[in-house]
Amino acid sequence: MKEIMKINEYYTEIGNNYLFAEVAKRVREYRESYPEKKVISLGIGDITQPIVPAVIDAVHKATTEMGDASTLRGYAPDGGYDFLVNAILKTDFQDKGIQLDADEIFVSDGAKSDTGNIGDILGQDNHVAITDPAYPVYVDTNKMSGRQIELLPCTPENHFVPAFPQKTADVIYLCYPNNPTGTVLTKEQLKKWVDYALEHQSLILFDAAYESFISQPDIPHSIYEIEGAKKVAIEFRSFSKTAGFTGMRAGYTVVPKELTAQTSKGKTLSLNALWKRRQSTKFNGTAYIIQRGAAAVYTHEGQIQIRQVIDYYMENAKIIKTGLENAGFTVYGGVNAPYIWAKTPDNMTSWEFFDLLLNKVQVVGTPGSGFGQAGEGFFRFTAFGNRENTVEAIERISKLV
Ligand code: PLP
């Protein structure tokens, strides 16, 4: 009998993308039943404010260049164009006292791809520690590869600072400022993780997608602010929330050359070289036009303009946080991150509270349980809405309780 084609059966263990599909389904059904009601979403973490003029101008200019044989660009260089890589190096690192080389930066189409794809260069039998709740990509992609996962609960009891894993972790995912809890680690707290990784030869995958929302001092913007981190950490950055690139697609990943790992035969390999090999084989670069747009973020005007948009979102965060607190909710986050993590009232489950908000006041948020079991009993509000809707949503919720 012919051997049948086999699928990657680990995919059967991850289930469907239940969370946002279920949110969309419940909202759709509600809208069909009550078409006259205005539903406000503070749910999915997508942007609402226009992309800033500096970026739009650069994108227009780059588009025009593509229509002229003398300025046309084809395949982009592996790792990104110099004009973008140098801007990243200077503004995101050198100006903050961190020295990195150009070939340690890999420009990509965003942090989702990179945080998901990084597993390609990691062995299957690594013990992987992931904070809980978390951005679902970390757990799902590791399940897709059949890796053993240990969840590290982050709750009010531990002030959302994960404890070290019970079994020594080979790979650790940390995301700060955190999605979904909106919480951060201080330098001292992050240093403990870097020291742990140095001691146990673990790899930290540090997702800094929300770094630009940090407002308080002593909160690290990059893991490389911590001594020794270049030996143990890969960092992911994104232009999505920083500069409204969710639909444009750009991010980058830092893989320091100091990062090495041993093969089973005891040979030392550079993770930078492995990631370069992976990217040059499976990824053909971020569009020139988009890289020009991303580089414009680092110009003087670009920096001023994106700061105004970030401030706008963070004012929303303040409105949500103080509004909910005044209404008697216990809330976390919202100071260094565009997410507010609220305890559901009366010990309701996350989904019970979702239904209550939708049915009684037509406000949509994201049930915390969708980000992991430690998210049960919590609810995430995003600050990425427009001001009018944000204010109205909080007024409605305040009247509810
Ligand atoms: N990492 C975290 C923690 C996120 O919340 C998101 C998006 O919501 C991403 C990465 C993905 O970012 P990108 O749009 O760059 O793929």
Residues whose N, C-alpha, C, O or C-beta is under 5 A from the ligand:
A	BS01	PLP	G45 D109 G110 A111 K112 S113 Y135 C175 N179 D207 A209 S238 S240 T246 A250 G251
